[in-house]
Amino acid sequence: MMEEFTSDLTSREYLHCNFKNNAMIKRLFVLFLITASIGVFGQSKFIAKNAYISFYSSTPMEDILGESNEAVTILDSETGEVIFQAIMTTFHFKRALMEEHFNENYMESAKFPKTKFKGTIEGFNKEMLKSASVNIKITGVMNVHGVDKTITVPGTLGLVDGKLVGTSKFKVTPEDYGITIPSVVRDKIGKEMEITVKANYLPFGQ
Amino acid sequence: MKQVFLFFFGFLFFFLSGNVFSQDLDVLLNAETKPTINYTSATFKASRIISGHSVQQMKKNQLDFRISHRFGTLNEGAYGLWGLDNSNIHFSLEYGVTNWLMLGLGRGSLNKIYDGFAKFRLLRQSTGAKTMPVSMSYLTTLEIKSQKNDYNPDYFSSKLTFVNQILIARKFNDKFSFQLTPSWVHRNLVETELDLNDIFAIGAGARYKVSKRMSVNAEYYYKIDPNAKYLEPRTYNSASIGIDLETGGHVFQIMLSNSIGMREGMFIPHTTDSWNDGGIHLGFNISRVFTL
């Protein structure tokens, strides 16, 4: 078949019959896939598919802790770009009712199923990925409850016990993201939520 | 020509794979996020639509303490303070043994009943990795009348009423939910020959959320009882309209209904008041949920 492609046919025949030749299209597609996958493997990206994200609010009335172990994050070691995504319904609480209220009344998870953050590590260099943990700052856009907000958060990045780990801890105010807390429960929900993030990165494709 | 053609394809490959090299992180992220099953939550606010059960149930280790009242009828007028002089109470403790099994025990002042129920979750409405259009539960209940009477002999079995229901509900969007409830009520002993021991009924219930913490609910039970109009007193289909208010761990339900009974074995077969002549009862349910 390859001979057909390269030698047997005149250019006229190419245009008139070989475009309809399935085998050739298949071969082109396979070739495309190979190049495409070389592209992916060739990327110097790191991924964590089971990253931990929690938010915590504490008041004298009640402590609220929601945790997810199913956030996905990718770090691009060429550019220092980092991206996080968590599906709201993967957050779990001690009390089932808190979980229901979280999804129904506050995050409106049916309407806004995901929370996302995309940012860049300030002063990033590749050595950070090969040395012990250092403090970093990440600036980017956080999307919660359908609202975009540019934030700068502190964190750490580097090797911990030979593994690439990224962490961050910062505070957010629900009102900044259009999440209103009615006066009846104002005493039970803190003004600010403490967000904790921990990701164990692996090279992409492993 | 051939060369031009090959060059064109070569260029195309370069272009496409180049695109992958500089692929946007968002695209990669979405490809790596595994599809989840999104179970529909809060089809209704409480385990009752108004008087009858909804597909909601207590999750594991949650305890619901419920207090309900139904007052007399509005047509009692000012003398009876539109029914408020006459109050029936029912309270119950209802517990989630697992996420799919809920058990309840209760006591009501009407006929001095003791009652128990088991509600099994059979299907959960979901989208995403698994699609299920409806939620479905099975409810079985037992009611025991402990009111003293002149029956002789007064068998214990004569005091029993059994109800079986299939609850089929769908949350159409975040505001509107609808439920159909095929029901079978069996009363071991009935008062007259005209009363049926077995009554089949179909219930329909709906809620519409008007705000995040308030919804308007309606519930109707159509019973198949050809003798209803010959009974003394005659019986009607149960029809109710109400409001759910939610505040943290509490749900308040305030309703108007032609039924005074708060349990299926009473309000499905034996609703003796009619909306047409003002036989309307004001009532409320209070639900307080504890996590054990």
Chai-1 contact restraints between the chains, C-beta under 6 A:
chainA,res_idxA,chainB,res_idxB,connection_type,confidence,min_distance_angstrom,max_distance_angstrom,comment,restraint_id
A,S11,B,M1,contact,1.0,0.0,6.0,A-B,restraint_1
A,S11,B,K2,contact,1.0,0.0,6.0,A-B,restraint_2
A,T35,B,F13,contact,1.0,0.0,6.0,A-B,restraint_3
A,T35,B,S17,contact,1.0,0.0,6.0,A-B,restraint_4
A,A36,B,S17,contact,1.0,0.0,6.0,A-B,restraint_5
A,A36,B,V20,contact,1.0,0.0,6.0,A-B,restraint_6
A,G39,B,S17,contact,1.0,0.0,6.0,A-B,restraint_7
A,G39,B,V20,contact,1.0,0.0,6.0,A-B,restraint_8
A,G39,B,F21,contact,1.0,0.0,6.0,A-B,restraint_9
A,V72,B,L29,contact,1.0,0.0,6.0,A-B,restraint_10
A,V72,B,E32,contact,1.0,0.0,6.0,A-B,restraint_11
A,V72,B,T33,contact,1.0,0.0,6.0,A-B,restraint_12
A,I74,B,L25,contact,1.0,0.0,6.0,A-B,restraint_13
A,I74,B,L28,contact,1.0,0.0,6.0,A-B,restraint_14
A,I74,B,L29,contact,1.0,0.0,6.0,A-B,restraint_15
A,E81,B,L25,contact,1.0,0.0,6.0,A-B,restraint_16
A,I83,B,L25,contact,1.0,0.0,6.0,A-B,restraint_17
A,I83,B,L29,contact,1.0,0.0,6.0,A-B,restraint_18
A,Q85,B,L29,contact,1.0,0.0,6.0,A-B,restraint_19
A,Q85,B,T33,contact,1.0,0.0,6.0,A-B,restraint_20
A,I87,B,T36,contact,1.0,0.0,6.0,A-B,restraint_21
A,T89,B,N38,contact,1.0,0.0,6.0,A-B,restraint_22
A,R95,B,T291,contact,1.0,0.0,6.0,A-B,restraint_23
A,A96,B,K59,contact,1.0,0.0,6.0,A-B,restraint_24
A,A96,B,Q62,contact,1.0,0.0,6.0,A-B,restraint_25
A,L97,B,V289,contact,1.0,0.0,6.0,A-B,restraint_26
A,E100,B,S41,contact,1.0,0.0,6.0,A-B,restraint_27
A,E100,B,A42,contact,1.0,0.0,6.0,A-B,restraint_28
A,N103,B,S41,contact,1.0,0.0,6.0,A-B,restraint_29
A,E104,B,A42,contact,1.0,0.0,6.0,A-B,restraint_30
A,N105,B,K212,contact,1.0,0.0,6.0,A-B,restraint_31
A,A110,B,D174,contact,1.0,0.0,6.0,A-B,restraint_32
A,V184,B,T247,contact,1.0,0.0,6.0,A-B,restraint_33
A,V185,B,G248,contact,1.0,0.0,6.0,A-B,restraint_34
